[in-house]
Amino acid sequence: MSFTIVETMTSEPPSEHAREHLVAMRDGVELATDVYLPDDAGIHSAILVRTCYDKSSRYTALAFEAEYYRSRGYAFVTQDVRGKFRSGGETLPYAYDVADGYDTAEWITRQPWSNGRIGVTGQSYYGFTTWATVASGHPAVKAAVPMVTGIDMGAGHVGAQWSQQVPYIAGLNDLLQIWTDHNGYLAEIDWSAESVENIVAAARTRIGECRAATDMLGRSADQGWYNPYGDRHPYHTTSIPVLHWQNWYDPGLAPLGLRDWRHFRSLAGQRDLHFLRAGSADHSGYLLQDVGAGDERNPYLSESALAEKIETECGEVADFFDEHLDGLRPTSPRPRARWHVGHVGWQSSQEYPPPSRPLTFHLSAHGSGTYALNPEPDENATSLAWTHDPEHPVPSSTDIEAIWYLLADCPDERDLADRRDVLTFRTEPLTEHVDFAGQPVLTGRVTFSAPSTHVFAKLQDVHPDGTTRPISWGRAVLSERAGGSLALALDDNAYRLRRGHCLQLQIQSSDFPHSAVHPGTDGNPWLTTKRIPSTQSLGVGGLTGARLVLPAITIPEAPETPAQLG
């Protein structure tokens, strides 16, 4: 079967330290809300989290985080969003969160323990609800820490502008499991077995109608932009301090979050309200330095890893709220940007990306087994071709769920270099460390036999033993109207390529099942059943051949510790 339920997740009871309230929204729908208060009586600033993943679950670990925030003197308020777990109302993502965030903030200010100041935070979807509550404009909301999310998460999740953006099956996968009804479902979904419409229909038969998925497929017909904020989009309404929290190994959402950071830093009147914290971790928080350590370092599975994560991450969030809710100035000024360089350690600067110099690698037609990445271009221009067969797409290097847990089982991608539908380019072993921070940029010219095509680019670190680990990703839709010109900024990372390692670049036209497969026609990739193989060619060599530019930086040498080497 294409849709098989593995587990149904129902609401867990609140913590013994929480008092659950049913808080009425403006339309009368009641949302289940837990309040954790510090042991000392009095009034307190509040930290608000609104989640779709069950406020009481071990998965969210909010009951564990509550103990930390209580110890720091905060009232901690957690809420199941509308239509999820213990809350009432329709199960539909994004649509109600601006209004519900405002109404919840208003309820908090009326409580006898509230001092009228609220900080909002949360990860992933509840990072979106953080932005929604900021966008609501409630005057009590004084600071925010949206984590591993993006302001326009909904536009890619339930929007469907497939002719402009490579569509994520991973997003639709989440909708079926999370947004069908009040419960959550862990399901095995075989996206290769049937059409997307048939899989959605199979899920409907098993667990009921997922309106979000049905609406998303409907929106794909006209590709309208989806904006859940109305006239309150945060790009135009944010006026409070925000700590943007991102992780490099989160290809699903980090690109959106870093785009938000760049937007706000471009605004002369608001740029100094914004701060960045970007780590070498995946969406779930698993650290690059822990790759290979297994479940004992996974905070979802290990109590000790969870305790360490809470102490570190909640500590940083509380420090930000100490400063921007309660006016407690830190002993030293907060850096504008704090970011981790893989295999080196934490850096700070007054701007991110930091100053850099372009380090250019030219894609070459020469090489043995794989093509070359060289400091100088080939003298003669030529083209390199690869195929795209929508019936046999290039497989993702992890299953569809693992896109959110990429480092917990970090893939060795060496086998992809053997595929004829993947172009692979590699440097010679590096004689010195190469450090970069920012977005690698791939430029070139692509021709293609179809009306449009997908281009996926992946930057990888090839270890001396051949182990091949991903560093950065890029994806684009090229069309005849654009003329095949490729200027692809890959996802941000800050990373050290160590001496003896090789830098590798791979180019392909599919990444399934993480992303929907281009049909090789001008049809809707979500709905069409007509699929035709296509051929793509990339120009290399000469004056205009394809090139990869790294934003290279200089880091003062320091002794490397095991924790940095990861």
Secondary structure, DSSP 8 states (H G I E B T S, - for coil): --EEEEEEE------TTEEEEEEE-TTS-EEEEEEE--SS-S-EEEEEEEESS-TTSTTT-HHHHHHHHHHTT-EEEEEE-TTSTT--S---SSTTHHHHHHHHHHHHHTSTTEEEEEEEEEETHHHHHHHHHHHHT-TTEEEEEEES--TTHHHHHT---TTTS--BHHHHHHHHHHSSSSSEEEEEE-TTTS-HHHHHHHHHHHH---HHHHHHHHHTTTT----TTTT--HHHH--S-EEEEEEEE-TTTHHHHHHHHHHHHT-TTTGGGEEEEEEEEETT--BGGGTTSGGGG-TTT-HHHHHHHIIIIIHHHHHHHHHHTS----SS---SEEEEEBTTEEEEESSSS---EEEEEEEES--SSSEEEESS--SS-EEEEEEE-TTS--B-SS-SGGGGSTTTT----GGGGG-TTSEEEE----SS-EEEEE--EEEEEEEESSSEEEEEEEEEEE-TTS-EEEEEEEEEEEETTTTTEEEEE---EEEEE-TT-EEEEEEES--BTTB----SSSS-TTT------EEEEEEESSTT--EEEEEE---------HHHH-
